[in-house]
């Protein structure tokens, strides 16, 4: 069947591509299993700190679940498929790696659910987003019921899920579904520039901030651990030293 997921290293960033353009990068169980293996490799990589997810071809990020594969599954196989998908998306969401979904074309159904598990969603101006499952008398299966209202609120989530219509990247940005909107030609370069700024933060701090947002009750522990780190001590010392020099110069 060939590789469903491929990646390349761009310095501290991994560019991960869904590699099934002939079916608009639709998600089969094998796709999630390959993505899981790639993610495991990237998390153990000594240099990689962030991942950009995108799709092969001009038309789609990910068009959704592989409906042909799904139609041939029995109930236990469907349950297994969903279990694998939940496991992989939960791993992406909780990963120490920062993740950005770059949507250049269709991001529909399961593809949009995949994007929702990432830390950020950036889109090209030609992207189209939506949850068309209702037209097949289906509902989303990869945790859209949890992540979508967290991002855009229950009312907007109901509208998207019940109507099943595609919306433009511009509208998606207005309702908060997309974080940043770029001209298609500048989508990847702009994403890399954004990461260049974000990755100035200490590596462990990114994971700490992600964890704090998911588990706010741990904030005291997370602050104390960060405060006691060698990196914090070094930066605080440098800050105080610089401030002292400025105050000394001002007093002269």
N, C-alpha and C positions, 0 to 999 in steps of 0.2 A: 504493500500500500504506500510505502514511502514515508518520508518525514512530514509530519503535520506542523512541526514547530522548528524553526531554525533561529540561530542568534549569532551576532557578531559583537566583538568588544570595541567600544569607542572610548579608550582611556578608562575612566572610572565608571563608565556607563555601559550597560549591555542593551543592545537593540534586538528585541525579540520579535520575530515575525511569524504570524500564522500563515502557513504555506500551503493553502488549498484554494488557489484563486479560481480554479475551474468550477468550484461550487461556492464561491464568494466566502471562502474561509470558514465554512460552517463547522460547528463543534461536534465531533463524534467522541465517544468515550476514549478512543486512542489519543485524541487531541489533548484531553485533560491529563492523561497519563504521561504523555511526552512533555507537556508543560510542567508537570510536577517534577520530572527528572531534571529538566533544564533549571527550574527554580532551585532545586536542591544543590545543583552544581554551582549556580551563581551565588547562593548564600555562603558556600564554603570557599569561594574564590577570594584570594587575599587582597585583591584590588577593587573589585566591583562593589559599588555602593548604591547604585540606582539602576532601575530597569525602565526602558521605554517599550511599551507593547504597541504593535501596529500590525497591519495586515498586508499580505502580498497582493500585488495587482492594484489597478487604479480604482476599482469600484467599491471595495468593501474593507472595512476594519474586520468585522465579523458579522455575517448576516443573520446569525442565530444558531440554534441547535440544528444538527444534521437530521432533517425531517425524514429523509429516506431511511437512514439508519434507525431512527426512532420507530418508524412504522413497522420494522421487522422484529422489534423486541417484544418479548413477553413481559408480564408484570414483574417477575424477579429481576430481569435484565434492566428494566426501566429503573427499578429501585436501586440497583447497583450503579447505574449511570448517574443518578442524582446524588448518591453518596460520594462518588468520586468527585463530581463537580463541586459539591459543598466543601469537601476536604481541601481541594486545590484553591478555591476562592478564599476560604478562611485563612489558608497559609499566606496567600498574597497580601491579604488585609493586615495580618499580624506580623508580617515579615520585618526584619531589621532593614531590609532594602527599601528604599523609596521607590514608588512605582507611579508611572504616568501612562495612561492610555491615550494614544494619539489617534484620533478618529479622522480619517481622510475621506471616507465614503460612508456606506451603510454601516450603522451600528444598531442592530435590531435584536429584539428578544434576548436570547442568551448571550449575544455579543455585548449588548448594553449592560446586562447583569455582570458580565466579566469586567467591564470598564468601571462599574460601581464599586468593585472590590479594590480598585487602585486608589492611591492617595490623591491623585489629581486626574481630571479628564480635560484634555485639550482637544480642540477640534479645528479642522480646516473649514473654510467658509462654504464648501460644497457638501459637507457631511449631512446625513439625514439620520435621525434617531427615532426610536419608537419601540413599542411592544405590540406586535401584530397577533399575538397568540389568540386573542379573542375571536379573530376571524376563522380560526381552526377549532373553535370551541375548546380551547386550552387555556391554561394560566401559566405564568412564569414559574419555572421550577428551580432556579438557582439563587434564591434568597432576595429577589426583587421586592417581595412583600416587606422585608426588613430594611434593606438598604435604600430603596427608592424614597419612601416617606421620610427617612432620616435626612435625606439630601434636599428634597423639594417640598416636603409637607404632604399630609394625607390627601388634601383636596386636589392638588396637582397630580399626585400619584394616581388617584382614582380616575381622573380625566384621561391620562395617558393609557392606563390599563383597560378602561371600559370602551374607549373609542377605538383604540388600536391604530390610530393614525400616525404617520410619520410627521415629525416636526423638523424644521430647519435648524441648523447649528446656531443661527442668530436667536431664534426663539428659545432654544435650549439654554443658551447663555443667560437670557433674560430671566428665566425661571430658576436658575441656579443648578441646572443639570450639567452644564459645561462650565468649567472654571475659567478658561481662556479661549478666545477665538482669534484665529490667525488666517491670513491669506494662505491658501493651500501650499503655495511654493515656499512659504516661510515657516510652515508648521514644525518640521523637524529641526531646522536651525534655531528657531525661537525656543523650542523645548530644551535643546542642549544649552542655550545661553541661560535659561532659567535654572537648570540644574547646576551650572557652573557657579551660580550665586548661592544656591541652597547648600551645595556640598562644601562650602567654606565652614560650615558647622562641624564640630567634632563628630566622628562616625557614630559613637555610641549615643550621642545626644539626639540624633534623629530617631532612633528606636525608642529612646526614653520619652520623647515628645509624643510619638505615635501611641505608645502604651498609656501615657497619661490621658490622652483624649479618649481612649477606649475604656480605661479604668480610672476615672477621676478620684475615686476613694483612695487610690495609692499615691496621691500627689505629694504628701509629706515625705513618704519613703523615697519617692523618686527625686525630690528636691535634695534630700539629705545625701543620697548616693551621688548625685551630680556634684554637689558642693564639696564632697570629700575626694573627688577624683583629682588626679594629678594635673589633668588638662585645665580644670577649673582653677586650681591653685596657681598654675602658671599664668593664666590669663588675668586673674584678679590681681596678682602681683604686678604684672605689666601695666594694667590699668591704673593702679594706685601710684606706681612709679611715674607714669606719664602725667597723671593729674597733679602729683606733687611738683613736678618740674614746671608745669603750667602755672601753678599757684605761686611758686617761687619767682618765676619770671615776671608775673603780674605785680608782685610786691616790690620789685626793684625800682 
